[in-house]
Amino acid sequence: MTQRILKIHYPGTVRELIALLKAGKGRVAPVGGGVSFSFSVPPKISELASLRALGLNRIRLDSKGLHLGALVTIEQLAKSPVAAKFRNGLLAQSASKVAATTNRNLITVGGNAIRLFIWSDLPAIYCAAGALFIIRGAKGLKKLTCEQFYKTQPLSLLKHEQFLEEILIPPGEGRSGAAYEKFSETANTFAIVSAAACVSVDRSGKCSSARLAIVGLQLLPRISKAAAKILEGKPPDSARIKEASIAAVNSVAMTKDLRVSGEYKKELAIVIARRVLEKAFSAAGGAL
């Protein structure tokens, strides 16, 4: 990275940052912890603009949900008392399983969201929870749903003068539950498969909403329409949850993984998907 980066800027305001990005015409990249740049630097990038002075490292909760500034670190999220009480502690618990402690102090939620790898942990949670991604640029703010944000690699969606400012996780509605599970070689190494589920049930105990996202099968996280179709409008019993888990995995074209065979990963993904759905429905008070 040091051979390619010629200059690092330290803007003191958002206005200064946007001016730098606009003048750079794609040569300047906004950066927080910079961990993802250790894997690869995009060919056009020759300068970096630090976001450290812009106050984007705050976690706050209001009626709209949990607001995560793009520079909130994974470790900060893992230890946040606010996040620990929000949606069954989904974000705090999952953040504690990302990488090792040293890296969690460097990796930011913004960087983790915007520079995807097949093992990235938090994007599955953002999708399952229906997150909104707040993008700021020369023309003001723009809000993208997780479906829009992860339609392709997020970096390709942003114009050169835009940057990710905040991630907003809405609160659960009604009787809701959420869960996350990760399978990896050790507790804090890259995930082979991980999954997140956010569900809700009505007064009769039937599933009114089911959002299941699985990571590790393909690069981009997706909400499983197949699982939702099987679960929504019906009681979430064990047989139906298993059927939904199988359908979710079978509907994905898997990317090859040198670490494990495709058959093993498929079976593993079905088990992980079933577990998170069971945990989420249990938290929501749905009968199993």
C-alpha positions in Angstrom: 0.0 0.0 0.0 2.8 2.5 0.8 4.2 2.2 -2.7 0.9 3.3 -4.3 -0.4 6.0 -1.9 1.4 9.3 -2.5 -0.5 11.5 0.0 -2.8 11.4 3.0 -5.2 14.3 3.6 -6.7 15.2 7.0 -9.9 17.3 6.3 -11.4 18.9 9.4 -14.9 19.2 8.1 -17.3 17.3 5.8 -17.2 20.2 3.4 -13.4 20.0 3.1 -13.7 16.2 2.6 -16.2 16.5 -0.2 -14.1 19.2 -1.9 -11.1 16.9 -1.7 -13.0 13.9 -3.1 -14.5 16.0 -5.9 -11.2 17.6 -6.9 -9.6 14.1 -6.8 -11.9 12.8 -9.5 -11.6 9.2 -8.3 -7.9 9.4 -7.2 -8.7 10.2 -3.5 -10.4 7.6 -1.3 -12.0 8.3 2.1 -10.6 6.0 4.7 -11.3 5.2 8.4 -9.3 2.4 9.9 -7.7 1.5 6.5 -7.7 -2.3 7.2 -9.3 -3.2 3.9 -6.6 -1.3 2.0 -4.1 -3.8 3.4 -5.7 -6.4 1.2 -5.7 -4.3 -2.0 -5.7 -0.7 -3.2 -7.9 0.1 -6.1 -5.8 0.9 -9.2 -6.9 4.5 -9.5 -6.3 5.4 -5.9 -3.2 7.4 -5.2 -4.3 9.6 -2.2 -6.3 9.0 0.9 -8.6 11.3 2.9 -8.9 10.5 6.6 -12.3 10.6 8.2 -11.0 10.7 11.7 -11.7 14.4 12.5 -15.4 14.3 11.3 -17.1 13.0 14.4 -18.3 9.8 12.7 -17.4 7.5 15.6 -20.7 7.8 17.6 -23.4 5.3 18.4 -26.8 6.7 19.3 -30.3 5.4 19.7 -33.5 7.3 18.9 -37.0 6.6 17.7 -35.7 5.8 14.2 -33.4 3.1 15.4 -29.7 2.6 16.1 -27.4 5.1 14.4 -23.8 3.9 13.7 -21.3 6.5 12.5 -19.2 5.1 9.7 -16.0 5.3 11.9 -17.5 3.3 14.8 -15.0 0.5 15.3 -16.0 -3.1 15.6 -14.7 -3.3 19.1 -16.7 -0.1 20.0 -19.8 -1.7 18.7 -19.1 -5.0 20.5 -18.8 -3.2 23.9 -21.6 -0.7 23.4 -24.2 -0.8 26.2 -26.7 0.7 23.8 -26.1 -1.9 21.0 -26.2 -4.7 23.6 -29.9 -3.9 24.4 -30.9 -3.2 20.8 -32.7 -6.0 18.9 -31.7 -8.9 21.1 -28.1 -7.6 21.1 -27.7 -8.7 17.5 -25.1 -6.2 16.5 -23.0 -6.2 19.7 -22.9 -10.0 19.8 -21.9 -10.4 16.2 -19.3 -7.7 16.4 -17.6 -9.5 19.2 -17.0 -12.4 16.8 -15.3 -10.4 14.1 -11.6 -10.9 13.7 -9.2 -10.6 16.7 -9.2 -7.8 19.3 -6.4 -5.9 17.6 -8.2 -5.8 14.3 -11.5 -5.0 15.9 -10.0 -1.8 17.3 -9.1 -0.8 13.7 -11.9 -2.1 11.5 -14.8 0.3 11.1 -18.4 -0.5 10.5 -18.3 1.7 7.4 -15.2 -0.1 5.9 -16.6 -3.5 6.8 -19.9 -2.6 5.0 -18.5 -1.0 1.9 -15.5 -3.2 1.0 -17.0 -6.6 0.8 -15.2 -10.0 1.2 -17.0 -13.3 1.0 -16.4 -13.8 4.8 -17.6 -10.3 5.9 -19.7 -10.7 9.0 -21.9 -7.6 9.5 -23.4 -7.2 6.0 -25.7 -10.2 6.6 -26.9 -8.5 9.8 -27.5 -5.2 8.0 -29.6 -7.0 5.4 -31.6 -9.1 7.9 -32.3 -6.0 10.0 -33.3 -3.8 7.0 -30.6 -1.2 7.5 -30.4 2.1 5.7 -27.1 3.4 4.4 -26.7 7.2 4.6 -24.5 8.5 1.8 -23.2 12.1 1.7 -21.9 13.9 -1.3 -21.8 17.3 -3.1 -25.6 17.2 -3.6 -26.4 16.3 0.0 -27.7 13.1 1.7 -28.9 10.0 0.0 -30.5 7.0 1.7 -30.1 3.5 0.3 -31.9 0.4 1.5 -29.7 -2.7 2.0 -31.1 -4.2 -1.2 -30.0 -1.1 -3.1 -26.6 -0.8 -1.3 -25.7 -4.5 -1.9 -27.1 -4.7 -5.4 -23.5 -4.8 -6.5 -20.2 -4.0 -4.8 -21.0 -0.8 -2.8 -17.9 1.0 -4.0 -19.1 0.9 -7.6 -22.4 2.6 -6.5 -20.7 5.7 -5.1 -19.6 8.6 -7.1 -16.1 9.9 -6.4 -17.3 12.8 -4.3 -19.6 10.6 -2.1 -18.9 8.6 1.1 -20.7 6.5 3.6 -21.6 8.6 6.6 -23.9 6.5 8.7 -25.7 3.1 9.0 -29.2 3.2 10.5 -30.7 0.0 11.9 -34.4 0.4 12.4 -36.1 -1.1 15.5 -38.0 -4.3 15.3 -41.8 -4.1 15.0 -44.2 -5.8 17.3 -43.2 -9.2 18.6 -39.8 -9.4 17.0 -36.6 -11.4 17.4 -33.2 -11.5 15.9 -30.2 -13.9 15.9 -26.8 -14.3 14.3 -24.5 -17.3 14.1 -21.1 -17.8 12.6 -19.1 -20.9 11.8 -15.3 -20.5 11.4 -12.2 -22.5 12.2 -11.8 -20.5 15.4 -14.1 -18.1 17.2 -12.6 -15.0 15.6 -11.3 -16.1 12.2 -12.9 -15.6 8.8 -16.4 -17.1 8.6 -16.9 -20.1 6.4 -20.6 -19.5 6.8 -22.6 -17.1 8.8 -26.2 -16.1 8.9 -28.6 -13.5 10.5 -32.3 -13.6 10.9 -34.8 -10.9 12.0 -38.4 -12.1 12.3 -41.7 -11.0 13.8 -44.9 -12.8 14.7 -48.5 -11.7 15.1 -50.8 -12.2 18.0 -51.8 -15.6 16.8 -48.2 -16.7 16.7 -47.9 -16.7 12.9 -44.9 -15.3 11.2 -45.6 -11.8 9.9 -42.1 -11.1 8.6 -39.0 -13.2 8.1 -35.7 -11.8 6.8 -32.9 -14.4 6.5 -29.4 -13.5 5.1 -26.6 -16.0 4.7 -22.9 -15.0 4.1 -20.2 -17.2 2.8 -22.1 -18.8 -0.2 -21.6 -15.8 -2.5 -20.0 -12.4 -2.2 -23.1 -10.2 -2.0 -25.5 -10.7 1.0 -29.1 -11.3 0.0 -32.4 -11.6 1.8 -33.9 -15.0 1.0 -37.2 -14.7 -0.7 -37.5 -18.4 -0.8 -37.4 -18.6 3.0 -39.8 -15.7 3.5 -42.3 -17.4 1.2 -42.3 -20.5 3.2 -42.4 -18.9 6.6 -44.6 -15.8 6.4 -48.3 -16.1 7.2 -47.7 -19.5 9.0 -46.8 -20.8 12.4 -43.0 -21.1 12.6 -42.7 -24.8 13.6 -39.5 -26.8 13.3 -40.4 -28.6 10.1 -41.2 -25.3 8.4 -38.0 -23.7 9.6 -36.0 -26.6 8.3 -37.8 -26.4 4.9 -37.1 -22.7 4.7 -33.4 -23.2 5.5 -33.0 -25.7 2.8 -34.8 -23.5 0.3 -32.7 -20.5 1.2 -29.5 -22.4 0.6 -30.7 -24.2 -2.6 -31.7 -20.8 -4.1 -28.1 -19.5 -4.0 -25.5 -20.1 -6.7 -22.4 -20.8 -4.5 -19.0 -19.4 -5.1 -16.1 -21.9 -4.8 -14.2 -21.9 -1.5 -10.7 -23.5 -1.4 -11.1 -24.1 2.4 -14.1 -26.6 2.1 -16.0 -28.6 -0.4 -19.3 -27.2 -1.9 -21.2 -30.1 -0.5 -19.9 -29.5 3.0 -20.6 -25.8 2.9 -24.1 -26.4 1.6 -25.0 -28.7 4.5 -23.3 -26.4 7.0 -25.2 -23.4 5.7 -28.5 -25.2 6.1 -27.7 -26.0 9.7 -26.6 -22.4 10.5 -29.7 -20.9 8.8 -32.0 -23.2 10.8 -30.3 -22.3 14.0 -30.6 -18.5 13.5 -34.3 -18.8 12.5 -35.1 -21.0 15.6 -33.3 -18.5 17.9 -35.0 -15.5 16.3 -38.5 -17.0 16.5 -37.8 -18.1 20.1 -36.8 -14.5 21.0 -40.0 -13.2 19.3 -42.2 -15.6 21.3 -43.1 -17.7 18.3 -44.0 -21.3 19.0 -41.6 -24.0 17.7 
